[in-house]
Amino acid sequence: VSMYKLAEAEGNDNMKAVSLTLQAYGYSVLTDMYGDIPFSEAIKGDDGNFTPKYDTQQEVYTGVLAMLTQANSLYGSGTIDSTSDILYAGDASKWKKFANSLKFRSLMRISGQVSVGGDLQALVNAGNMFGSNDDEAKLVYLTADPSANPLYETVVFGSRAEWKVNSEIVDRMLLSDDPRLPQYAQ
């Protein structure tokens, strides 16, 4: 949302489109994983609503599709800073392919509930979707801090030790009132 507002203040339609594409992608992943999720009342900002309602998966996908339709109409004017764009190095045409391919996937996800044949055919006819693996939206982590994989950074550069207890040892220690449990679990 902040990215969209900044792009709007700059009059940068490409960045508004990127913002909408990334939001749509995030919501689609969340609803794929969890089903019903907060969408229509989510991330509004300073409205003070800390318990947004859960929308159905169909409602979420309807919203995602609207975001992607809007994004598709915005791609074309403005710039995308290539040094800040770790997915496509500022290439708006690849972002548009990502948005359209995501829209195709989203339509497929709700195709059992809503008739989407015409929309799918229109996307295919337009032909502005992923054509090969070269188009994929793949995040490739860099090899140096602070742009390495977050888990690697946390373990190597941070203080997070990767030693964890599991339920097996916890249950056994609880069963025998073992006083070492707090030290083990720390």
The 8 nearest C-alpha neighbors of each residue, nearest first, counted from 0:
[[1, 3, 2, 4, 18, 42, 22, 43],
 [2, 0, 4, 3, 5, 6, 18, 44],
 [3, 1, 5, 0, 4, 18, 6, 15],
 [2, 4, 15, 0, 6, 1, 5, 18],
 [5, 3, 7, 1, 6, 2, 8, 0],
 [6, 4, 8, 2, 7, 3, 1, 9],
 [7, 5, 9, 11, 3, 8, 15, 4],
 [6, 8, 10, 4, 9, 5, 3, 11],
 [7, 9, 5, 6, 10, 4, 11, 3],
 [10, 8, 6, 11, 7, 5, 4, 12],
 [11, 9, 7, 8, 6, 12, 77, 5],
 [10, 12, 77, 6, 9, 13, 14, 7],
 [13, 11, 15, 73, 14, 77, 76, 16],
 [14, 12, 74, 16, 77, 15, 11, 76],
 [13, 15, 17, 16, 12, 6, 11, 18],
 [16, 14, 3, 12, 18, 13, 6, 17],
 [15, 17, 70, 13, 19, 14, 18, 73],
 [18, 16, 14, 20, 19, 15, 21, 13],
 [19, 17, 15, 21, 16, 20, 3, 2],
 [18, 20, 22, 16, 17, 21, 66, 70],
 [19, 21, 17, 23, 18, 22, 98, 67],
 [20, 22, 24, 18, 23, 19, 17, 25],
 [23, 21, 19, 25, 24, 20, 18, 26],
 [24, 22, 63, 20, 26, 21, 25, 19],
 [23, 25, 21, 27, 22, 26, 20, 28],
 [26, 24, 22, 28, 23, 27, 21, 29],
 [25, 27, 29, 23, 28, 24, 30, 22],
 [26, 28, 24, 30, 29, 25, 31, 23],
 [27, 29, 31, 25, 26, 30, 32, 24],
 [30, 28, 26, 32, 31, 27, 33, 25],
 [29, 31, 34, 33, 27, 32, 28, 56],
 [32, 30, 28, 29, 33, 34, 27, 56],
 [31, 33, 29, 30, 34, 28, 27, 35],
 [32, 34, 30, 31, 29, 35, 36, 28],
 [35, 33, 30, 56, 31, 32, 36, 55],
 [34, 36, 55, 56, 54, 53, 30, 33],
 [37, 35, 53, 54, 38, 30, 34, 33],
 [38, 36, 53, 41, 52, 54, 51, 40],
 [37, 39, 41, 40, 54, 36, 59, 53],
 [38, 40, 41, 37, 54, 52, 59, 62],
 [41, 39, 51, 38, 37, 52, 43, 42],
 [40, 42, 38, 37, 43, 39, 51, 52],
 [43, 41, 44, 40, 0, 38, 45, 39],
 [44, 42, 41, 46, 40, 45, 48, 0],
 [45, 43, 42, 46, 47, 41, 0, 48],
 [44, 46, 47, 43, 48, 42, 49, 41],
 [45, 47, 48, 44, 43, 49, 42, 40],
 [48, 46, 45, 49, 44, 43, 50, 51],
 [49, 47, 50, 46, 51, 40, 45, 43],
 [48, 50, 47, 51, 46, 41, 42, 40],
 [51, 49, 48, 52, 40, 41, 37, 47],
 [52, 50, 40, 37, 41, 49, 48, 53],
 [51, 53, 37, 40, 54, 50, 39, 38],
 [52, 54, 37, 36, 35, 51, 55, 38],
 [55, 53, 35, 36, 37, 58, 38, 59],
 [56, 54, 35, 58, 57, 59, 53, 36],
 [55, 57, 59, 35, 58, 34, 30, 60],
 [56, 58, 60, 55, 59, 61, 109, 112],
 [59, 57, 61, 55, 56, 60, 54, 62],
 [60, 58, 56, 62, 61, 57, 63, 38],
 [59, 61, 63, 57, 62, 58, 64, 56],
 [60, 62, 58, 64, 59, 63, 57, 65],
 [63, 61, 65, 59, 60, 64, 66, 58],
 [64, 62, 60, 23, 66, 65, 61, 59],
 [63, 65, 67, 61, 62, 66, 60, 68],
 [64, 66, 62, 68, 63, 67, 69, 61],
 [67, 65, 63, 69, 64, 68, 19, 70],
 [66, 68, 70, 64, 69, 65, 98, 71],
 [69, 67, 65, 71, 70, 66, 64, 72],
 [68, 70, 66, 72, 67, 71, 65, 73],
 [71, 69, 16, 67, 73, 72, 68, 19],
 [70, 72, 68, 69, 73, 74, 67, 95],
 [71, 73, 69, 70, 74, 68, 16, 75],
 [74, 72, 70, 12, 71, 16, 13, 75],
 [75, 73, 13, 71, 72, 16, 76, 12],
 [74, 76, 13, 73, 77, 12, 91, 72],
 [77, 75, 12, 13, 74, 11, 78, 73],
 [78, 76, 11, 13, 12, 75, 79, 14],
 [77, 79, 13, 80, 11, 76, 14, 89],
 [78, 80, 89, 81, 14, 13, 77, 91],
 [79, 81, 89, 83, 82, 84, 78, 88],
 [80, 82, 89, 88, 84, 83, 79, 90],
 [81, 83, 80, 84, 88, 85, 89, 79],
 [84, 82, 81, 80, 85, 88, 89, 79],
 [83, 85, 88, 81, 86, 89, 82, 87],
 [84, 86, 88, 87, 83, 138, 82, 139],
 [87, 85, 84, 136, 138, 88, 137, 139],
 [86, 88, 90, 89, 84, 85, 93, 94],
 [89, 87, 81, 84, 90, 85, 86, 82],
 [88, 90, 81, 79, 80, 87, 84, 91],
 [89, 91, 87, 92, 93, 88, 94, 79],
 [92, 90, 94, 93, 89, 95, 74, 13],
 [91, 93, 95, 94, 90, 96, 74, 75],
 [94, 92, 96, 95, 91, 90, 97, 134],
 [95, 93, 91, 97, 96, 92, 98, 90],
 [94, 96, 98, 92, 93, 97, 91, 99],
 [97, 95, 128, 93, 99, 94, 127, 98],
 [96, 98, 94, 100, 95, 99, 101, 93],
 [97, 99, 95, 101, 96, 100, 20, 67],
 [100, 98, 102, 96, 101, 97, 128, 95],
 [101, 99, 103, 128, 97, 102, 98, 96],
 [102, 100, 104, 98, 99, 103, 97, 105],
 [101, 103, 99, 105, 100, 104, 98, 106],
 [104, 102, 100, 106, 101, 105, 99, 119],
 [105, 103, 101, 107, 102, 106, 100, 108],
 [106, 104, 108, 102, 107, 103, 101, 60],
 [105, 107, 103, 108, 104, 109, 110, 102],
 [106, 108, 110, 104, 105, 109, 103, 115],
 [107, 109, 105, 106, 110, 104, 111, 60],
 [110, 108, 111, 106, 112, 107, 113, 57],
 [109, 111, 107, 113, 112, 108, 115, 106],
 [110, 112, 109, 113, 108, 114, 107, 115],
 [113, 111, 110, 109, 114, 57, 108, 115],
 [114, 112, 110, 111, 115, 109, 106, 57],
 [113, 115, 116, 110, 112, 111, 117, 109],
 [114, 116, 118, 117, 110, 113, 119, 106],
 [117, 115, 119, 118, 114, 120, 110, 121],
 [116, 118, 120, 119, 115, 121, 114, 122],
 [119, 117, 121, 115, 120, 116, 122, 106],
 [118, 120, 116, 122, 121, 117, 115, 103],
 [119, 121, 123, 117, 122, 118, 124, 116],
 [120, 122, 124, 118, 119, 123, 125, 117],
 [123, 121, 125, 119, 120, 124, 126, 118],
 [122, 124, 120, 126, 121, 125, 119, 127],
 [123, 125, 121, 126, 122, 120, 127, 119],
 [126, 124, 122, 123, 127, 121, 128, 120],
 [127, 125, 123, 124, 128, 122, 129, 121],
 [126, 128, 96, 125, 99, 129, 122, 95],
 [129, 127, 96, 100, 99, 126, 130, 97],
 [130, 128, 134, 96, 131, 100, 97, 135],
 [129, 131, 128, 134, 132, 133, 127, 126],
 [132, 130, 133, 129, 134, 135, 128, 96],
 [131, 133, 134, 135, 130, 129, 136, 137],
 [132, 134, 131, 135, 130, 129, 136, 137],
 [135, 133, 132, 129, 131, 93, 136, 130],
 [136, 134, 132, 137, 133, 129, 97, 131],
 [137, 135, 86, 138, 134, 97, 87, 94],
 [138, 136, 135, 139, 86, 134, 87, 85],
 [137, 139, 86, 140, 136, 85, 135, 141],
 [140, 138, 137, 141, 85, 86, 148, 147],
 [141, 139, 147, 148, 138, 146, 142, 143],
 [140, 142, 147, 146, 143, 139, 148, 144],
 [141, 143, 147, 140, 146, 144, 148, 145],
 [144, 142, 147, 146, 141, 145, 140, 152],
 [145, 143, 146, 147, 152, 142, 156, 141],
 [144, 146, 147, 143, 152, 149, 141, 148],
 [147, 145, 144, 141, 143, 140, 148, 142],
 [146, 148, 141, 140, 142, 143, 144, 145],
 [147, 149, 151, 150, 140, 152, 146, 141],
 [150, 148, 152, 151, 153, 147, 146, 145],
 [151, 149, 153, 152, 148, 154, 147, 155],
 [152, 150, 148, 154, 149, 153, 155, 147],
 [151, 153, 149, 156, 155, 150, 154, 148],
 [154, 152, 157, 150, 151, 156, 155, 159],
 [153, 155, 159, 151, 157, 152, 156, 160],
 [156, 154, 152, 157, 151, 153, 158, 159],
 [157, 155, 152, 153, 154, 158, 151, 144],
 [158, 156, 153, 154, 159, 155, 152, 160],
 [157, 159, 160, 154, 153, 156, 155, 161],
 [160, 158, 154, 157, 153, 161, 155, 156],
 [159, 161, 162, 154, 158, 163, 153, 157],
 [160, 162, 163, 159, 154, 158, 153, 150],
 [163, 161, 160, 164, 159, 184, 183, 185],
 [162, 164, 161, 165, 184, 160, 183, 185],
 [165, 163, 184, 168, 166, 162, 169, 183],
 [164, 166, 167, 168, 169, 163, 170, 184],
 [165, 167, 169, 168, 170, 164, 171, 172],
 [168, 166, 170, 165, 169, 171, 164, 172],
 [167, 169, 171, 170, 166, 165, 172, 164],
 [168, 170, 166, 172, 171, 167, 173, 165],
 [171, 169, 173, 167, 168, 172, 166, 174],
 [172, 170, 174, 168, 173, 169, 167, 175],
 [171, 173, 177, 169, 175, 174, 170, 176],
 [174, 172, 176, 170, 175, 171, 169, 177],
 [173, 175, 171, 172, 176, 170, 177, 169],
 [174, 176, 172, 177, 173, 171, 170, 178],
 [177, 175, 173, 174, 172, 178, 180, 171],
 [176, 178, 172, 175, 179, 180, 173, 174],
 [177, 179, 180, 176, 181, 172, 182, 173],
 [180, 178, 182, 177, 181, 183, 172, 184],
 [179, 181, 183, 182, 178, 184, 177, 172],
 [182, 180, 184, 183, 179, 185, 178, 177],
 [183, 181, 185, 180, 179, 184, 178, 177],
 [182, 184, 180, 181, 185, 179, 164, 163],
 [185, 183, 181, 182, 180, 164, 163, 169],
 [184, 182, 183, 181, 180, 163, 164, 162]]
